[in-house]
Amino acid sequence: MNIEPSSRRALVTVIRPRNASRYAPLTSWLLTLPLLATFAVGFLYPVSKLVALSFASGSESYLRLWGEPLYLSVLTTTAMTAAAVTVFCLVLGYPVAFAMTRFKGKAAIITAACVFVPLWTSVLIRSYAWIVLLQRNGIINDSLQGAGLTEQPLKLLYTQGAVILGMTHILLPFAILPIYATLRTLPPDFARAAANLGADRARTFMLITLPLSLPGVFAGGILCFVLALGFYITPALIGGPGSMLMATLIGQQTTVLLDWPFAAALSTILLTFTLIIVFLFRRALSLSKGFQSVH
Amino acid sequence: MIGKRLTLRHVQKTYGAVWAVREVDLEIGAGEFVSIVGPSGSGKTTLLTLIAGFETPTAGSIIVGDQDVTVLAPNRRNIGMVFQKYALFPHMTVRKNIEFPLKMRGLTKHGDTSKRIDAMLDLVQLGSLQHRYPHQLSGGQQQRVAVARALVFDPPVILMDEPLGALDKKLREAMQFEIKRLQERIGATVIYVTHDQEEALTMSDRVAVMHKGRLEQVGTPNELYANPDNAFVADFVGSINFIPGTVSSKDQSLIAVKVGDTLVKVRASNGGSIREHEQGSDVRIAARPEHISIAPHGDRTSQSLTGTIETVVFAGASRTALVRLHAPPHLLLRADMPSDLLSPPERGSDVALTFAPDALRVFGPAERTGP
């Protein structure tokens, strides 16, 4: 075979890497191909079909959505619920993540188990567990009455509060883990330097540790928010009619009313909204200076 | 002069059953520049951590000026520190980093704080880069920010933990002078940790050699080089040859050590432990390369060792020869060759090595390690 040296060199760089720690471009493509294929067939194709379906009868579905206050209020409720869940997840999750970086030995194992075991348990089971806890003669109402704090059982289940509580519980690990990952990679020298320069523990945390862990907070926040936007089982089980969310509405349209074009329009709206949120989060993150050097 | 005296009294630190620092006693004068050198794992960084207050000693006390700070929280010690990897806050600009300690002391309300930061920026020549973030700076510039941040609040004691370790040789040498210049100008007491003995010898008023958690010897660079207390210090500070032999005879002024068939004479007053070596005991002669003179093989005397030159290493001003001794166990010695030699001996040629009795030292035999 007679190949020009220059073209042979070009061929070699495609097949063999220039740098030992990297794959050559061709190898990288080959390795990612199965995933890309699955992604194209299992995600891109159905989603584009869905978007196309939503425009099956022109913009009729979208006009209907826009014209009916109920649908818009479901969208607002969904966004508000997701936002509330995200805030609760971050506020409750941060201290856990922080503690996980400090614990050693048994305490570390127990905390990790408390974070991971719920994650490995079915969402369905955890939602039913909340029903057991929150129902009229459930543990919480019983103990409240037993303690003489309330006379009548409170309506805890099938409320917006129950949905937020249940979703927060289920999504908490998704906030904890990214924050933990970020805190763990922070060199202890930063906190030491702050202390050495005269900062007490509170100020070291507020001025150094917290700002430097914001990338993890953002990552956990966006994960929780996006997952919460599409939550189906938990709101369907423990939410009331007044707290209908987008996923429940879409489910209703497809399985009960069989109005596929309208369901597709609702899905497209939810997808677009999610993408906008992800984009804005990424923008906010890339604008916060100084983080490039941390991660 | 803002420097304060620093006293370490019987300072110890153990982690479980592991000793990190054993019985360290050290008195550092106000404004003195003291280096702590030692191989990695010798406890020098732990000692610094104890002085900074990130950890508490298991026993002993640490005193700055007249104040016992042994159990004081690190943020209340008022000790500056330059970290090995600088630990500049990545989300703050150069100026904000330098401002940080002043802010923590509630000084930012004063009008002259801004001037103080400007002066510090000028001192380390970073005025034009003050609004950059640390990751936008080179290693040497980051190093200067770290120094400025540690100096800006006028701490009486400054700790430096291998501050130049991440820089290349040329920059490191430039920074050594810069740090020394700043320290002399400000008059702070500096404790400088490094594993680079050359750096310690260049910069310090006194050097403390640490080994396995203990201070082996504390002294001026010259004392350590010329009068090492033990073989570890002799080996660690500068380059040295150890030649095993047995004491053959000794009198008031000279000790004769038998190496192979040769008697090497050593001035008896050189060192304390030397007197304890009885006739017939195993010892090691320690000779610096510059104290061994190389002569042609034909000029050998009864007091010279013979060998063959294996390699000649060019080291700038001088040349060092690696000479393989003829006598068993055929040791390889480093000997400096005078640069003005008309016909320097070449590789492969046989030479005679002679020693100046005054410059040699004698230590006990090497401790056996392992089985």
Chai-1 contact restraints between the chains, C-beta under 6 A:
chainA,res_idxA,chainB,res_idxB,connection_type,confidence,min_distance_angstrom,max_distance_angstrom,comment,restraint_id
A,D189,B,F83,contact,1.0,0.0,6.0,A-B,restraint_1
A,D189,B,A87,contact,1.0,0.0,6.0,A-B,restraint_2
A,F190,B,A87,contact,1.0,0.0,6.0,A-B,restraint_3
A,R192,B,F54,contact,1.0,0.0,6.0,A-B,restraint_4
A,A193,B,A87,contact,1.0,0.0,6.0,A-B,restraint_5
A,A195,B,P74,contact,1.0,0.0,6.0,A-B,restraint_6
A,A195,B,N75,contact,1.0,0.0,6.0,A-B,restraint_7
A,N196,B,A52,contact,1.0,0.0,6.0,A-B,restraint_8
A,N196,B,P74,contact,1.0,0.0,6.0,A-B,restraint_9
A,N196,B,M81,contact,1.0,0.0,6.0,A-B,restraint_10
A,L197,B,F100,contact,1.0,0.0,6.0,A-B,restraint_11
A,L197,B,P101,contact,1.0,0.0,6.0,A-B,restraint_12
A,L197,B,M104,contact,1.0,0.0,6.0,A-B,restraint_13
A,G198,B,N75,contact,1.0,0.0,6.0,A-B,restraint_14
A,G198,B,P101,contact,1.0,0.0,6.0,A-B,restraint_15
A,G198,B,M104,contact,1.0,0.0,6.0,A-B,restraint_16
A,G198,B,R105,contact,1.0,0.0,6.0,A-B,restraint_17
A,A199,B,N75,contact,1.0,0.0,6.0,A-B,restraint_18
A,A199,B,M104,contact,1.0,0.0,6.0,A-B,restraint_19
A,D200,B,N75,contact,1.0,0.0,6.0,A-B,restraint_20
A,P211,B,H91,contact,1.0,0.0,6.0,A-B,restraint_21
A,G290,B,P90,contact,1.0,0.0,6.0,A-B,restraint_22
A,G290,B,H91,contact,1.0,0.0,6.0,A-B,restraint_23
A,G290,B,Y133,contact,1.0,0.0,6.0,A-B,restraint_24
A,Q292,B,H135,contact,1.0,0.0,6.0,A-B,restraint_25
A,S293,B,P90,contact,1.0,0.0,6.0,A-B,restraint_26
A,S293,B,H135,contact,1.0,0.0,6.0,A-B,restraint_27
A,V294,B,P90,contact,1.0,0.0,6.0,A-B,restraint_28
